Amino acid sequence: MMRSLYSGVSGLENHQTRMDVIGNNIANVNTTGFKEGRVTFQDMISQTTQGPSRPNDAVGGVNPQQVGLGMTVAAIDTVMTQGSLQTTGINTDLALEGNGFFILKDGDKTFYTRAGAFGTDANGTLVNPANGLRVQGWMAHEVDGHPLVHPAEDPTDLTIPIGNKDPAHATENVYLACNLDKRTPVLGPTASDTDKAKDIWEIDKTIYDSFGNTHRLVINLQRDPNAPNVPNQWLATVQIDPQDKQFNNQLAAGYANPPQGNTFVVNFSNLGALTSVRDAQGNVRNTGDLKIPITFAVNGANPGANSTQTFNLNLGSVGSYTNAVTQFADGFSTKSYKQDGYGMGYLENFQIDSSGEINGIYSNGTNRLIGQIALASFTNPGGLERAGSTMFTRTNNSGDPNVGASGTAGKGKVVAGALEMSNVDLADAFTDMIVTERGFQANSRTITTSDQMLQELLNLKR
């Protein structure tokens, strides 16, 4: 008789625990990055009133007889399913699509979270503004003039230096991809200015010196008047700042050291593709990428080796029609499609891509890698322990964190400008609440019924 009372009590207590978890889920239905809890039950030990017996020649076997002694909580699990993503448009808001956690640091303490409502503090450090914990990742390092991150290193605090300078970069390469009209005649010594304007093609491009000053690169192309009987040969004349005669006189185009002259010759095949270039000293290149080094004086530079600057004029590859100078019986096209110099700029904004890379946007039009967000994954993410503020800490059963970049070792991708919402399903939560309430109600009936039976037993004495 007393067993049913205690069974009912165990049912009440554990259904109340389940109701506590459901209530917490519903309370956090709009909590960013929240992962719902789930309670599972199991029965307690059973009292054996009669043991089993095996069959014999006379009778068959008898099953055991047992009376259950109630139920208990088997587990309170954290359900790590993906929550839906909500766009916010804030570039420091980050969501994870797939497995993994953001890593936060509080001194030497490490926490893990799916809630990516981040921001920057007064020092430019990427933090969780609710508690000041610092987001972990890898800052970029300059390697041969290019910023790179090393995910093999231990992650550290990420700092976004808004307003930081990006130094000027001298032009090192200028790329041409124009077409020269095969129908252009060879200009004679008596050609008029009108004919020259029509039959000499001019390419104009802005380039930069090491100070960030802009210079005007002018390339004039004409059928080579020095070789009127060579049908597919063109003469190129290079000028830097033609209005500034002082420095234009020091221009040189060629492979010699020091180079001399500011002209070079380009030859084409009968199929309109590049075959060779010859610089002012007569040096010929006819394989691979055809480049002409252009050297000019830099105004205001210290005397010596650094008073001049050299960049490569890239004409394209031999035999190629893609991003290369060509010669067809079609109109001239002016296309100097790229140069790699720029002036000094300031970091104005930044973007975070799906790999977690933070790219700075500078006022000079350049983009530069600043750092990368670090992610952690676990063999058993359900074994993590809740630490409040939608954060988790590792436990013995979660395993050690596998720290790496987005997309590696099963980690998901980073979605910037969005947040992951709670994975609580209200329909399921309310259904579980009804079932739990009915279970609680049924167990209370077990107690009252057992009490009535005890009352009847006591009444036998009367």
C-alpha positions as a Markdown table, in Angstrom:
| # | Residue | x | y | z |
|---|---|---|---|---|
| 1 | Met | 0.0 | 0.0 | 0.0 |
| 2 | Met | 2.8 | 2.4 | 0.9 |
| 3 | Arg | 4.6 | 1.6 | -2.3 |
| 4 | Ser | 2.0 | 3.2 | -4.4 |
| 5 | Leu | 2.2 | 6.4 | -2.3 |
| 6 | Tyr | 5.9 | 6.7 | -2.9 |
| 7 | Ser | 5.6 | 5.8 | -6.6 |
| 8 | Gly | 3.1 | 8.7 | -6.9 |
| 9 | Val | 5.4 | 11.0 | -5.0 |
| 10 | Ser | 8.3 | 10.2 | -7.3 |
| 11 | Gly | 6.0 | 10.9 | -10.3 |
| 12 | Leu | 5.1 | 14.2 | -8.8 |
| 13 | Glu | 8.6 | 15.3 | -8.1 |
| 14 | Asn | 10.0 | 14.2 | -11.5 |
| 15 | His | 7.1 | 15.7 | -13.5 |
| 16 | Gln | 7.8 | 18.9 | -11.7 |
| 17 | Thr | 11.4 | 18.7 | -12.8 |
| 18 | Arg | 10.2 | 18.2 | -16.3 |
| 19 | Met | 7.9 | 21.2 | -16.0 |
| 20 | Asp | 10.8 | 23.3 | -14.7 |
| 21 | Val | 12.8 | 22.4 | -17.9 |
| 22 | Ile | 9.8 | 23.1 | -20.2 |
| 23 | Gly | 9.2 | 26.4 | -18.4 |
| 24 | Asn | 12.8 | 27.4 | -18.9 |
| 25 | Asn | 12.6 | 26.5 | -22.6 |
| 26 | Ile | 9.5 | 28.7 | -23.0 |
| 27 | Ala | 11.1 | 31.5 | -21.1 |
| 28 | Asn | 14.0 | 31.5 | -23.5 |
| 29 | Val | 12.0 | 31.1 | -26.7 |
| 30 | Asn | 13.5 | 34.4 | -27.9 |
| 31 | Thr | 17.0 | 34.1 | -26.4 |
| 32 | Thr | 19.7 | 34.3 | -29.1 |
| 33 | Gly | 21.6 | 31.1 | -29.5 |
| 34 | Phe | 19.7 | 29.3 | -26.7 |
| 35 | Lys | 19.6 | 25.5 | -26.9 |
| 36 | Glu | 16.5 | 23.8 | -25.3 |
| 37 | Gly | 16.6 | 21.2 | -22.6 |
| 38 | Arg | 14.9 | 17.8 | -22.7 |
| 39 | Val | 13.9 | 15.5 | -19.8 |
| 40 | Thr | 13.7 | 11.8 | -20.2 |
| 41 | Phe | 12.4 | 9.4 | -17.5 |
| 42 | Gln | 13.2 | 5.9 | -16.5 |
| 43 | Asp | 11.6 | 3.5 | -14.0 |
| 44 | Met | 13.3 | 2.9 | -10.6 |
| 45 | Ile | 14.2 | -0.5 | -9.2 |
| 46 | Ser | 11.5 | -3.1 | -8.9 |
| 47 | Gln | 10.8 | -5.3 | -5.9 |
| 48 | Thr | 10.7 | -9.0 | -6.8 |
| 49 | Thr | 7.9 | -10.8 | -5.1 |
| 50 | Gln | 8.4 | -14.1 | -6.9 |
| 51 | Gly | 11.4 | -15.2 | -8.9 |
| 52 | Pro | 11.2 | -17.0 | -12.2 |
| 53 | Ser | 11.4 | -20.8 | -12.6 |
| 54 | Arg | 12.4 | -22.9 | -15.5 |
| 55 | Pro | 10.1 | -25.4 | -17.1 |
| 56 | Asn | 10.4 | -29.1 | -16.2 |
| 57 | Asp | 8.8 | -32.4 | -17.2 |
| 58 | Ala | 5.7 | -31.7 | -15.2 |
| 59 | Val | 5.0 | -28.0 | -15.7 |
| 60 | Gly | 6.1 | -25.0 | -17.8 |
| 61 | Gly | 8.2 | -22.1 | -16.7 |
| 62 | Val | 7.0 | -19.3 | -14.4 |
| 63 | Asn | 7.8 | -15.6 | -15.1 |
| 64 | Pro | 9.1 | -13.4 | -12.3 |
| 65 | Gln | 6.7 | -11.2 | -10.4 |
| 66 | Gln | 7.9 | -7.7 | -9.7 |
| 67 | Val | 6.4 | -4.5 | -8.3 |
| 68 | Gly | 7.9 | -1.2 | -9.6 |
| 69 | Leu | 8.9 | 1.4 | -7.0 |
| 70 | Gly | 8.3 | 4.6 | -9.0 |
| 71 | Met | 10.3 | 6.5 | -11.6 |
| 72 | Thr | 13.2 | 8.9 | -11.8 |
| 73 | Val | 14.8 | 11.4 | -14.2 |
| 74 | Ala | 17.1 | 9.5 | -16.6 |
| 75 | Ala | 18.7 | 12.6 | -18.2 |
| 76 | Ile | 18.3 | 16.3 | -18.8 |
| 77 | Asp | 19.8 | 16.7 | -22.2 |
| 78 | Thr | 20.8 | 19.8 | -24.1 |
| 79 | Val | 19.4 | 19.6 | -27.6 |
| 80 | Met | 22.0 | 21.1 | -30.0 |
| 81 | Thr | 19.9 | 21.3 | -33.1 |
| 82 | Gln | 20.3 | 24.2 | -35.5 |
| 83 | Gly | 18.2 | 27.3 | -34.7 |
| 84 | Ser | 16.7 | 29.5 | -37.4 |
| 85 | Leu | 18.7 | 32.5 | -38.6 |
| 86 | Gln | 17.4 | 36.0 | -38.3 |
| 87 | Thr | 19.0 | 38.8 | -40.4 |
| 88 | Thr | 20.0 | 41.9 | -38.5 |
| 89 | Gly | 22.2 | 43.8 | -40.9 |
| 90 | Ile | 24.7 | 44.5 | -38.2 |
| 91 | Asn | 28.2 | 43.5 | -39.5 |
| 92 | Thr | 29.4 | 42.3 | -36.0 |
| 93 | Asp | 26.4 | 40.0 | -35.5 |
| 94 | Leu | 27.4 | 36.5 | -36.3 |
| 95 | Ala | 25.5 | 33.2 | -36.7 |
| 96 | Leu | 26.8 | 29.7 | -37.3 |
| 97 | Glu | 25.2 | 27.5 | -39.9 |
| 98 | Gly | 26.3 | 24.0 | -38.9 |
| 99 | Asn | 28.4 | 22.7 | -36.1 |
| 100 | Gly | 30.7 | 24.7 | -33.8 |
| 101 | Phe | 30.8 | 27.4 | -31.2 |
| 102 | Phe | 32.3 | 30.8 | -30.9 |
| 103 | Ile | 35.1 | 31.0 | -28.3 |
| 104 | Leu | 35.0 | 33.7 | -25.6 |
| 105 | Lys | 37.7 | 34.5 | -23.0 |
| 106 | Asp | 37.4 | 35.9 | -19.5 |
| 107 | Gly | 41.0 | 36.1 | -18.4 |
| 108 | Asp | 42.2 | 32.5 | -18.4 |
| 109 | Lys | 38.6 | 31.1 | -18.5 |
| 110 | Thr | 37.3 | 29.9 | -21.8 |
| 111 | Phe | 33.6 | 29.8 | -22.7 |
| 112 | Tyr | 31.8 | 28.6 | -25.8 |
| 113 | Thr | 28.6 | 30.0 | -27.3 |
| 114 | Arg | 26.3 | 30.0 | -30.3 |
| 115 | Ala | 25.1 | 33.5 | -29.5 |
| 116 | Gly | 27.0 | 35.9 | -31.8 |
| 117 | Ala | 25.6 | 39.3 | -30.8 |
| 118 | Phe | 29.1 | 40.9 | -30.8 |
| 119 | Gly | 30.5 | 44.4 | -31.0 |
| 120 | Thr | 33.7 | 46.4 | -30.5 |
| 121 | Asp | 34.8 | 48.1 | -27.3 |
| 122 | Ala | 36.7 | 51.4 | -27.0 |
| 123 | Asn | 40.0 | 49.6 | -27.9 |
| 124 | Gly | 38.5 | 48.1 | -31.1 |
| 125 | Thr | 38.5 | 44.6 | -29.5 |
| 126 | Leu | 35.7 | 42.3 | -30.7 |
| 127 | Val | 33.6 | 41.4 | -27.6 |
| 128 | Asn | 30.3 | 40.3 | -26.3 |
| 129 | Pro | 29.0 | 43.7 | -25.2 |
| 130 | Ala | 26.7 | 42.1 | -22.6 |
| 131 | Asn | 29.5 | 40.8 | -20.4 |
| 132 | Gly | 32.8 | 42.1 | -22.1 |
| 133 | Leu | 34.1 | 38.6 | -22.9 |
| 134 | Arg | 36.5 | 38.8 | -25.8 |
| 135 | Val | 35.9 | 36.9 | -29.0 |
| 136 | Gln | 38.9 | 34.7 | -30.0 |
| 137 | Gly | 40.5 | 34.3 | -33.4 |
| 138 | Trp | 43.8 | 34.9 | -35.2 |
| 139 | Met | 45.1 | 38.3 | -36.2 |
| 140 | Ala | 46.7 | 38.6 | -39.6 |
| 141 | His | 50.5 | 38.8 | -39.9 |
| 142 | Glu | 52.4 | 40.4 | -42.9 |
| 143 | Val | 54.3 | 37.7 | -44.9 |
| 144 | Asp | 56.1 | 39.0 | -47.9 |
| 145 | Gly | 53.9 | 42.0 | -47.9 |
| 146 | His | 50.7 | 40.0 | -47.8 |
| 147 | Pro | 48.5 | 39.6 | -44.7 |
| 148 | Leu | 48.0 | 36.0 | -43.7 |
| 149 | Val | 46.4 | 34.2 | -40.7 |
| 150 | His | 47.8 | 31.0 | -39.1 |
| 151 | Pro | 45.0 | 28.9 | -37.7 |
| 152 | Ala | 47.5 | 26.4 | -36.3 |
| 153 | Glu | 48.4 | 29.0 | -33.6 |
| 154 | Asp | 46.6 | 29.4 | -30.4 |
| 155 | Pro | 43.7 | 31.9 | -30.9 |
| 156 | Thr | 43.9 | 35.3 | -29.3 |
| 157 | Asp | 41.8 | 38.5 | -28.9 |
| 158 | Leu | 40.6 | 40.0 | -32.1 |
| 159 | Thr | 41.1 | 43.8 | -32.6 |
| 160 | Ile | 39.7 | 45.8 | -35.4 |
| 161 | Pro | 41.8 | 49.0 | -35.7 |
| 162 | Ile | 39.2 | 51.5 | -37.0 |
| 163 | Gly | 41.0 | 54.5 | -38.3 |
| 164 | Asn | 44.3 | 52.7 | -38.7 |
| 165 | Lys | 46.5 | 53.7 | -41.6 |
| 166 | Asp | 47.2 | 51.6 | -44.7 |
| 167 | Pro | 50.5 | 52.8 | -46.1 |
| 168 | Ala | 50.8 | 53.8 | -49.7 |
| 169 | His | 52.0 | 51.1 | -52.1 |
| 170 | Ala | 54.0 | 51.9 | -55.2 |
| 171 | Thr | 52.7 | 50.4 | -58.5 |
| 172 | Glu | 54.6 | 47.3 | -59.3 |
| 173 | Asn | 52.5 | 46.0 | -62.2 |
| 174 | Val | 50.3 | 47.5 | -64.9 |
| 175 | Tyr | 48.3 | 45.1 | -67.1 |
| 176 | Leu | 47.3 | 45.8 | -70.7 |
| 177 | Ala | 44.6 | 44.0 | -72.7 |
| 178 | Cys | 44.0 | 46.3 | -75.7 |
| 179 | Asn | 43.5 | 45.5 | -79.4 |
| 180 | Leu | 45.6 | 47.2 | -82.0 |
| 181 | Asp | 43.9 | 47.8 | -85.4 |
| 182 | Lys | 45.6 | 45.7 | -88.0 |
| 183 | Arg | 44.3 | 48.1 | -90.7 |
| 184 | Thr | 46.4 | 51.0 | -89.4 |
| 185 | Pro | 48.9 | 52.3 | -92.0 |
| 186 | Val | 52.6 | 53.0 | -91.3 |
| 187 | Leu | 53.1 | 56.8 | -90.7 |
| 188 | Gly | 55.6 | 58.5 | -92.8 |
| 189 | Pro | 57.8 | 61.4 | -91.8 |
| 190 | Thr | 55.4 | 63.9 | -93.5 |
| 191 | Ala | 52.3 | 62.6 | -91.7 |
| 192 | Ser | 50.0 | 65.4 | -90.5 |
| 193 | Asp | 48.9 | 65.8 | -86.9 |
| 194 | Thr | 45.4 | 64.7 | -87.9 |
| 195 | Asp | 46.8 | 61.4 | -89.3 |
| 196 | Lys | 48.9 | 60.9 | -86.2 |
| 197 | Ala | 45.9 | 61.4 | -83.9 |
| 198 | Lys | 44.0 | 58.8 | -85.9 |
| 199 | Asp | 46.8 | 56.2 | -86.4 |
| 200 | Ile | 48.6 | 56.6 | -83.0 |
| 201 | Trp | 46.7 | 54.9 | -80.3 |
| 202 | Glu | 47.1 | 56.3 | -76.8 |
| 203 | Ile | 46.6 | 54.4 | -73.5 |
| 204 | Asp | 46.3 | 56.5 | -70.3 |
| 205 | Lys | 46.6 | 55.0 | -66.8 |
| 206 | Thr | 47.1 | 56.5 | -63.3 |
| 207 | Ile | 49.9 | 54.9 | -61.3 |
| 208 | Tyr | 51.4 | 55.5 | -57.8 |
| 209 | Asp | 54.8 | 56.1 | -56.5 |
| 210 | Ser | 56.1 | 55.0 | -53.0 |
| 211 | Phe | 54.8 | 58.2 | -51.4 |
| 212 | Gly | 51.3 | 57.7 | -52.7 |
| 213 | Asn | 51.6 | 60.4 | -55.3 |
| 214 | Thr | 49.7 | 59.8 | -58.5 |
| 215 | His | 51.4 | 59.9 | -61.9 |
| 216 | Arg | 50.0 | 59.7 | -65.4 |
| 217 | Leu | 51.3 | 56.8 | -67.5 |
| 218 | Val | 50.8 | 57.4 | -71.2 |
| 219 | Ile | 51.6 | 54.7 | -73.8 |
| 220 | Asn | 51.5 | 55.7 | -77.5 |
| 221 | Leu | 51.2 | 52.7 | -80.0 |
| 222 | Gln | 51.8 | 53.0 | -83.7 |
| 223 | Arg | 52.9 | 50.8 | -86.6 |
| 224 | Asp | 56.7 | 50.8 | -86.4 |
| 225 | Pro | 57.9 | 53.6 | -88.7 |
| 226 | Asn | 61.4 | 52.2 | -88.4 |
| 227 | Ala | 60.3 | 49.0 | -90.1 |
| 228 | Pro | 57.7 | 49.8 | -92.7 |
| 229 | Asn | 58.1 | 46.4 | -94.4 |
| 230 | Val | 57.4 | 44.4 | -91.2 |
| 231 | Pro | 53.6 | 44.0 | -91.3 |
| 232 | Asn | 52.9 | 43.0 | -87.7 |
| 233 | Gln | 55.3 | 45.2 | -85.7 |
| 234 | Trp | 54.3 | 48.1 | -83.5 |
| 235 | Leu | 56.4 | 50.7 | -81.7 |
| 236 | Ala | 55.4 | 51.7 | -78.2 |
| 237 | Thr | 56.5 | 55.0 | -76.6 |
| 238 | Val | 56.1 | 55.3 | -72.8 |
| 239 | Gln | 55.8 | 58.6 | -70.9 |
| 240 | Ile | 55.3 | 59.3 | -67.3 |
| 241 | Asp | 53.8 | 62.7 | -66.5 |
| 242 | Pro | 54.4 | 64.0 | -70.0 |
| 243 | Gln | 53.6 | 67.5 | -68.8 |
| 244 | Asp | 56.6 | 67.3 | -66.4 |
| 245 | Lys | 59.6 | 67.3 | -68.7 |
| 246 | Gln | 62.1 | 67.3 | -65.8 |
| 247 | Phe | 61.2 | 63.8 | -64.8 |
| 248 | Asn | 60.0 | 62.5 | -68.1 |
| 249 | Asn | 63.6 | 62.8 | -69.4 |
| 250 | Gln | 64.7 | 60.2 | -66.9 |
| 251 | Leu | 62.2 | 57.6 | -68.1 |
| 252 | Ala | 63.6 | 54.3 | -69.3 |
| 253 | Ala | 62.0 | 51.1 | -70.7 |
| 254 | Gly | 64.1 | 48.0 | -70.9 |
| 255 | Tyr | 66.0 | 45.1 | -69.2 |
| 256 | Ala | 69.5 | 46.7 | -69.1 |
| 257 | Asn | 70.9 | 48.1 | -65.8 |
| 258 | Pro | 70.6 | 51.0 | -66.0 |
| 259 | Pro | 68.0 | 50.9 | -68.8 |
| 260 | Gln | 68.0 | 53.5 | -71.6 |
| 261 | Gly | 65.3 | 54.9 | -73.9 |
| 262 | Asn | 61.5 | 55.0 | -73.5 |
| 263 | Thr | 60.4 | 52.8 | -76.4 |
| 264 | Phe | 59.9 | 49.1 | -77.1 |
| 265 | Val | 58.7 | 47.0 | -80.0 |
| 266 | Val | 55.8 | 44.5 | -80.0 |
| 267 | Asn | 55.4 | 41.8 | -82.6 |
| 268 | Phe | 52.3 | 39.7 | -83.4 |
| 269 | Ser | 51.6 | 36.5 | -85.3 |
| 270 | Asn | 49.4 | 36.2 | -88.3 |
| 271 | Leu | 46.7 | 35.0 | -85.9 |
| 272 | Gly | 46.8 | 38.3 | -84.0 |
| 273 | Ala | 48.5 | 37.0 | -80.9 |
| 274 | Leu | 51.7 | 38.2 | -79.2 |
| 275 | Thr | 55.0 | 36.7 | -80.3 |
| 276 | Ser | 57.7 | 38.8 | -78.8 |
| 277 | Val | 58.8 | 42.2 | -77.4 |
| 278 | Arg | 62.1 | 44.0 | -77.9 |
| 279 | Asp | 63.2 | 46.7 | -75.5 |
| 280 | Ala | 65.2 | 49.9 | -76.3 |
| 281 | Gln | 68.5 | 48.1 | -75.9 |
| 282 | Gly | 67.5 | 45.4 | -78.4 |
| 283 | Asn | 66.9 | 42.6 | -75.8 |
| 284 | Val | 64.1 | 40.2 | -77.1 |
| 285 | Arg | 61.6 | 38.2 | -75.0 |
| 286 | Asn | 59.5 | 35.6 | -76.9 |
| 287 | Thr | 58.3 | 33.1 | -74.3 |
| 288 | Gly | 55.9 | 33.1 | -71.4 |
| 289 | Asp | 54.6 | 36.3 | -70.0 |
| 290 | Leu | 55.9 | 39.4 | -71.8 |
| 291 | Lys | 56.8 | 42.3 | -69.5 |
| 292 | Ile | 58.7 | 45.5 | -70.0 |
| 293 | Pro | 60.3 | 47.1 | -66.9 |
| 294 | Ile | 59.5 | 50.9 | -66.8 |
| 295 | Thr | 61.7 | 53.1 | -64.7 |
| 296 | Phe | 61.0 | 56.7 | -63.8 |
| 297 | Ala | 62.3 | 59.3 | -61.3 |
| 298 | Val | 60.3 | 59.9 | -58.2 |
| 299 | Asn | 60.0 | 63.6 | -57.4 |
| 300 | Gly | 61.1 | 64.5 | -53.8 |
| 301 | Ala | 62.9 | 61.2 | -53.2 |
| 302 | Asn | 66.2 | 61.0 | -51.4 |
| 303 | Pro | 69.2 | 60.8 | -53.7 |
| 304 | Gly | 70.5 | 57.4 | -54.5 |
| 305 | Ala | 68.9 | 54.0 | -55.3 |
| 306 | Asn | 65.5 | 54.9 | -54.1 |
| 307 | Ser | 65.2 | 58.1 | -56.2 |
| 308 | Thr | 63.7 | 56.0 | -59.0 |
| 309 | Gln | 60.8 | 53.5 | -59.2 |
| 310 | Thr | 60.4 | 50.6 | -61.5 |
| 311 | Phe | 57.2 | 48.7 | -62.5 |
| 312 | Asn | 56.4 | 46.0 | -65.0 |
| 313 | Leu | 54.2 | 46.7 | -68.0 |
| 314 | Asn | 52.5 | 43.4 | -68.6 |
| 315 | Leu | 51.4 | 42.8 | -72.2 |
| 316 | Gly | 50.2 | 39.2 | -71.8 |
| 317 | Ser | 51.4 | 35.7 | -72.6 |
| 318 | Val | 52.8 | 34.6 | -75.9 |
| 319 | Gly | 50.0 | 33.1 | -78.0 |
| 320 | Ser | 47.3 | 34.1 | -75.6 |
| 321 | Tyr | 44.2 | 36.2 | -76.4 |
| 322 | Thr | 43.0 | 36.5 | -72.8 |
| 323 | Asn | 44.1 | 39.6 | -70.9 |
| 324 | Ala | 46.7 | 40.3 | -73.5 |
| 325 | Val | 47.4 | 42.8 | -76.2 |
| 326 | Thr | 46.1 | 41.6 | -79.6 |
| 327 | Gln | 46.2 | 42.7 | -83.2 |
| 328 | Phe | 43.1 | 42.2 | -85.3 |
| 329 | Ala | 41.4 | 44.1 | -88.1 |
| 330 | Asp | 39.0 | 45.7 | -85.7 |
| 331 | Gly | 38.8 | 49.0 | -83.9 |
| 332 | Phe | 41.3 | 50.1 | -81.3 |
| 333 | Ser | 40.4 | 49.3 | -77.7 |
| 334 | Thr | 41.9 | 51.1 | -74.7 |
| 335 | Lys | 42.1 | 48.7 | -71.9 |
| 336 | Ser | 44.6 | 49.0 | -69.1 |
| 337 | Tyr | 42.5 | 46.9 | -66.9 |
| 338 | Lys | 44.5 | 46.8 | -63.7 |
| 339 | Gln | 47.4 | 48.3 | -61.7 |
| 340 | Asp | 48.4 | 47.3 | -58.2 |
| 341 | Gly | 49.4 | 50.7 | -56.6 |
| 342 | Tyr | 47.4 | 52.9 | -54.2 |
| 343 | Gly | 47.8 | 55.9 | -51.9 |
| 344 | Met | 47.6 | 55.9 | -48.2 |
| 345 | Gly | 44.2 | 55.2 | -46.7 |
| 346 | Tyr | 42.4 | 54.8 | -43.4 |
| 347 | Leu | 40.4 | 51.8 | -42.2 |
| 348 | Glu | 36.7 | 52.9 | -42.5 |
| 349 | Asn | 34.8 | 49.7 | -42.2 |
| 350 | Phe | 35.1 | 45.9 | -42.2 |
| 351 | Gln | 33.3 | 42.9 | -43.3 |
| 352 | Ile | 33.2 | 39.3 | -42.1 |
| 353 | Asp | 32.8 | 36.5 | -44.7 |
| 354 | Ser | 31.5 | 32.9 | -44.5 |
| 355 | Ser | 35.0 | 31.6 | -43.5 |
| 356 | Gly | 35.1 | 34.0 | -40.6 |
| 357 | Glu | 37.8 | 36.2 | -42.2 |
| 358 | Ile | 37.6 | 39.9 | -41.2 |
| 359 | Asn | 38.5 | 42.1 | -44.1 |
| 360 | Gly | 39.2 | 45.8 | -43.6 |
| 361 | Ile | 37.8 | 48.3 | -46.1 |
| 362 | Tyr | 40.1 | 51.4 | -46.4 |
| 363 | Ser | 39.5 | 54.8 | -47.8 |
| 364 | Asn | 42.0 | 54.3 | -50.6 |
| 365 | Gly | 39.8 | 51.5 | -52.0 |
| 366 | Thr | 41.9 | 48.6 | -50.8 |
| 367 | Asn | 40.7 | 45.6 | -48.8 |
| 368 | Arg | 43.1 | 44.0 | -46.3 |
| 369 | Leu | 42.7 | 40.9 | -44.2 |
| 370 | Ile | 42.7 | 41.8 | -40.5 |
| 371 | Gly | 42.0 | 38.5 | -38.8 |
| 372 | Gln | 39.8 | 35.4 | -38.7 |
| 373 | Ile | 37.2 | 34.1 | -36.2 |
| 374 | Ala | 38.1 | 30.9 | -34.4 |
| 375 | Leu | 35.5 | 28.1 | -33.9 |
| 376 | Ala | 35.5 | 25.2 | -31.6 |
| 377 | Ser | 33.8 | 21.8 | -32.1 |
| 378 | Phe | 33.3 | 18.9 | -29.7 |
| 379 | Thr | 33.0 | 15.2 | -30.0 |
| 380 | Asn | 30.0 | 15.3 | -27.7 |
| 381 | Pro | 28.5 | 18.8 | -27.6 |
| 382 | Gly | 25.7 | 17.5 | -25.5 |
| 383 | Gly | 28.2 | 17.0 | -22.7 |
| 384 | Leu | 28.9 | 20.7 | -22.4 |
| 385 | Glu | 27.9 | 22.4 | -19.1 |
| 386 | Arg | 25.7 | 25.5 | -19.2 |
| 387 | Ala | 27.5 | 28.5 | -17.6 |
| 388 | Gly | 24.8 | 31.2 | -17.9 |
| 389 | Ser | 24.6 | 34.0 | -20.5 |
| 390 | Thr | 24.0 | 31.4 | -23.2 |
| 391 | Met | 27.5 | 30.1 | -22.7 |
| 392 | Phe | 28.9 | 26.6 | -22.1 |
| 393 | Thr | 32.1 | 25.2 | -20.6 |
| 394 | Arg | 33.8 | 21.9 | -21.4 |
| 395 | Thr | 33.4 | 18.9 | -19.2 |
| 396 | Asn | 35.1 | 15.5 | -19.0 |
| 397 | Asn | 32.3 | 14.0 | -21.2 |
| 398 | Ser | 32.2 | 16.7 | -23.9 |
| 399 | Gly | 35.8 | 16.0 | -24.9 |
| 400 | Asp | 38.5 | 18.6 | -25.6 |
| 401 | Pro | 37.6 | 21.4 | -28.1 |
| 402 | Asn | 38.8 | 21.1 | -31.6 |
| 403 | Val | 39.7 | 24.7 | -32.5 |
| 404 | Gly | 40.0 | 25.7 | -36.1 |
| 405 | Ala | 38.6 | 27.9 | -38.9 |
| 406 | Ser | 35.2 | 27.7 | -40.4 |
| 407 | Gly | 34.6 | 24.8 | -42.7 |
| 408 | Thr | 37.4 | 22.6 | -41.3 |
| 409 | Ala | 36.9 | 19.4 | -39.4 |
| 410 | Gly | 33.1 | 19.5 | -39.8 |
| 411 | Lys | 32.7 | 23.1 | -38.5 |
| 412 | Gly | 29.9 | 25.2 | -40.0 |
| 413 | Lys | 30.1 | 28.5 | -41.9 |
| 414 | Val | 29.9 | 31.9 | -40.4 |
| 415 | Val | 26.9 | 34.1 | -41.4 |
| 416 | Ala | 27.6 | 37.8 | -40.8 |
| 417 | Gly | 24.8 | 40.2 | -40.2 |
| 418 | Ala | 22.5 | 37.5 | -38.7 |
| 419 | Leu | 21.9 | 35.8 | -35.4 |
| 420 | Glu | 20.9 | 32.3 | -34.6 |
| 421 | Met | 17.5 | 32.2 | -32.7 |
| 422 | Ser | 16.5 | 29.8 | -30.0 |
| 423 | Asn | 15.8 | 26.2 | -31.2 |
| 424 | Val | 12.7 | 26.0 | -28.9 |
| 425 | Asp | 9.6 | 24.9 | -30.8 |
| 426 | Leu | 6.6 | 26.4 | -29.0 |
| 427 | Ala | 4.2 | 23.9 | -30.4 |
| 428 | Asp | 6.3 | 21.0 | -29.0 |
| 429 | Ala | 6.8 | 22.9 | -25.8 |
| 430 | Phe | 3.1 | 23.4 | -25.2 |
| 431 | Thr | 2.4 | 19.8 | -26.1 |
| 432 | Asp | 5.0 | 18.6 | -23.7 |
| 433 | Met | 3.6 | 21.0 | -21.0 |
| 434 | Ile | 0.1 | 19.4 | -21.5 |
| 435 | Val | 1.4 | 15.9 | -21.3 |
| 436 | Thr | 3.6 | 16.8 | -18.2 |
| 437 | Glu | 0.6 | 18.4 | -16.5 |
| 438 | Arg | -1.5 | 15.3 | -17.1 |
| 439 | Gly | 1.3 | 13.1 | -15.8 |
| 440 | Phe | 1.5 | 15.2 | -12.7 |
| 441 | Gln | -2.3 | 15.1 | -12.3 |
| 442 | Ala | -2.4 | 11.3 | -12.7 |
| 443 | Asn | 0.3 | 10.8 | -10.1 |
| 444 | Ser | -1.5 | 13.1 | -7.7 |
| 445 | Arg | -4.6 | 10.8 | -8.2 |
| 446 | Thr | -2.4 | 7.8 | -7.4 |
| 447 | Ile | -1.5 | 9.4 | -4.0 |
| 448 | Thr | -5.1 | 10.4 | -3.2 |
| 449 | Thr | -6.4 | 6.9 | -4.2 |
| 450 | Ser | -3.8 | 5.2 | -2.1 |
| 451 | Asp | -4.7 | 7.5 | 0.8 |
| 452 | Gln | -8.3 | 6.5 | 0.5 |
| 453 | Met | -7.4 | 2.8 | 0.5 |
| 454 | Leu | -5.3 | 3.4 | 3.6 |
| 455 | Gln | -8.3 | 5.1 | 5.2 |
| 456 | Glu | -10.5 | 2.2 | 4.4 |
| 457 | Leu | -8.0 | -0.1 | 6.0 |
| 458 | Leu | -8.0 | 2.0 | 9.1 |
| 459 | Asn | -11.7 | 1.9 | 9.2 |
| 460 | Leu | -11.7 | -1.9 | 9.5 |
| 461 | Lys | -10.9 | -1.5 | 13.2 |
| 462 | Arg | -14.2 | 0.2 | 13.9 |
